[in-house]
Amino acid sequence: MARTPAESRHTPDLCAAAYEALLPRIEAVEAAALLPAPPDVRAVVRVALETSDLADEEELRARFARLPAEEFSPTVTEALRETARAMRHMLLRRDAAEGQGSGVLLQEEFATAAHDTRARMLKVALHYFEDDASHAAELKRIGRKKGHVQLRDDLERLANFYEATREVIERDPKWYRAGDIVEARRIATELTTLLKAAQSDELSQWDARLAQAYSLLLPAHEEVRAAGQFLLRNGGAERFVALPGVRRRARKEEPKATPAEATPAADDPRRRDDPRRDDPSRGVAPHRRRLVTRPPTPCHPRDCPSFPAELIVALFERRPLAGWGSARWRVTPGNNRMAAPDSVRGSERASPDTCRRRRVASGWLPRFARQRTRQPAHRDGRSEPRTNVRGGHPVIAWGDAPTRGTPACKRPALEEGNDEPAEPQGSPAHGTSAATR
């Protein structure tokens, strides 16, 4: 099989010579300086060799040489080429030591599923992109060699290829399956686990050296790529591509200045006479200034306008209070509760029930006011007592008493020692009437 132009320029002998020359420098890389290795080292080596070949073109080589020495060193291109060649030699040595993965035995069902997935995905890819110059070379390398390592690498490449060309490949009505990407990655992960469990000390040594060489390759490639994109900024900058598996870090945004840093200094002569100099709400949004400058309002009977103290006294003494009619307040002495309309209470104030709960917990209300009984339903189906106002004084209905709605002058008097009004014997509350008896 004929070699590609890149393989012709980077023969095994040249790669072996580069490895021997760079071995001391590779072994000198410390563990703290190691970079995380990419998942596909072979693709990284291929892209690095293509970038070095692009920079070695006659026209670009002359333009690289004209760059200022303090901005770009001419030796970076040579270092990139030699490091990529050394990594290619290490991959060849590693494959030879691994023995193509023949020492690992796979279950028949697992091996069949892996090969079928690769064949099906490759068939779909070749059907649509076999004649595409940008993808033909990559697809021809898939399935050329046998072995567990090559099977794992092929599945990873096909999964990445499917993700890049999903819009075209998913149109295939016969061979395309939506779950092939996930299945290929799952099989590749299991193969990696099996190969690592069976690998020898020699394989571990080659993996460590590949990681050290990659730590030298990545900075050189990024520098050559940045210089090449600058030289071809008017056209052709896309020819210098990034290494596979390398994600560009997002540029960190500068931290926003805090309100204290945004305001001028206190000793600024322009602000010495400014009365707002020490205002803590400076630099705060208008809709949040009240939360900063306004302390929490204490819930106290004398301070909370939604629950006046004089109304509490009138409630417990069970007497009408002048000026407090049903249009503003609704009083229910049966369970010591009261409610005010929203127009009186205000949306920013606490509700009467909330104020009452806080006062009961703090001891401001008497002991008999701590009971929390639900208002009984009235016989006429209404949930609130009826309250009449005559002469500016509220007449409060007491539970289900038959005097509900009766003027105060006609209500029965309270019995001695009893807080509830006496009910006539014929009232509906007793269940029978005088006529029935």
C-alpha positions, 0 to 999 in steps of 0.5 A: 500500500502506497504511503501518504506524503506525511508518512514519506517525509516521516519515515520510521528511521527519522522517527527513531533518530528523533526519539533517541535525540529527545529521550534525555529531554523527555525523561527530564519532564517532572510529574508536576509539569505533566499535562493530561494526555488526550484520548487519541494520541495517534490523532494528536501525532498526525495533526502535529506532523501536518502542522509542522509540514505546513509551517515548513512550506517554502512561502510560510517558512520565509514568513516565519523567519521574518517574525521578530526573534523576541516574539517567535523563535525559529527553533519552535517549528523544528522542535514541534516536528522532532517531538511529533516524530519521537511520539510516533516512534513511541507509538510503534514501539508500544504497539509492538510491545502490546502484541496487538492486544492478542493476550487479552481474550474477549467474550464471543458476544462482546467481540461480535458486538464490537466488530458489528458496530464498527462495520455498520458505522464505517459503512454509513460513513463511507456511503456519504463521505467516501468521495469527500477529500476532507474525510476520505483519508481519515476513513481509509485508516479505519479498519486497516489493522486488526487487534483490540487496540485498533478496534478500540481506536476505530470505535472512538474515531467513528463516534467522533466522526458521527458527532461531527457529521450527524446532520448528514449521517442520520438521514440514512434509512437503512444502516444508521442507528441513533444509539451507535455513538453511545454504544461505540463509546461504551465498547471502547471504554470496556476495551480500555479497561481490559487492556489496562488490566492485562498490560505489562510494565513495558506498556506502562513505561511507554505510556509514561513517556508518551505523556512526558512527550505530549507535555513538550508537544502541546506548547510548541504546537500552540505557539506555531499555530498562533503564529501561523494564524497571525500570518494567514489572518487575511485568509487561510488561518483555518489551515492551522487546526488545534490538536484533537482533544484540546479544549480552549479555555474561556477567557476569564472575565475581570471581577466586577468592582464592589460598591466600596471599590466603585465609590471614590475614596473617603478623603477625596476633597470633592466628597468631603462635604457630601452628606451621602459620603457614609450612606451604606446604600451608595452603589446599591440598586434602587430597588434594593436600597431599602433592604440595606438601609432600613432595619427590620421593623419590630413586631410590637403592639405599640409599633405595629399599626396593623394591630393597635393596642387599643383594639386588643384592650377593647377585644378582651374587655368585650366592649365596642370601640368608638371609631372602629367599624366593620368597614375597617376592622372585623372583630371576632371575640370567639377566637380572638382574631381580627382582620383588616382590609388590604387598604388599611393594613398595607402590602408591606406590613405583616398580617394581623394573624402573623402579628398575633402569633408573634405576640403570643409566642413572646408573651404579650397576649394573655394566657387565655388568648393563646388558644387557637381554635377555628371559627365554627361555620355558621348555620346560614353557611357563612364563614365570617360573623355578621357585624353591624354598625349603629351610631359609629359603634360596632355591634359584634356577633357572638358565635352562633348566638340568636342575638346575632345582628340584634342592637346592643340595647336589646341583647340579653344581659350577661349572667354573673360569672359567665362570659357568654350572653344568656340564651333564651330557652327557646333558642335554636341553639338548644335544639327545641323551642318553647312551642315544641315543649 
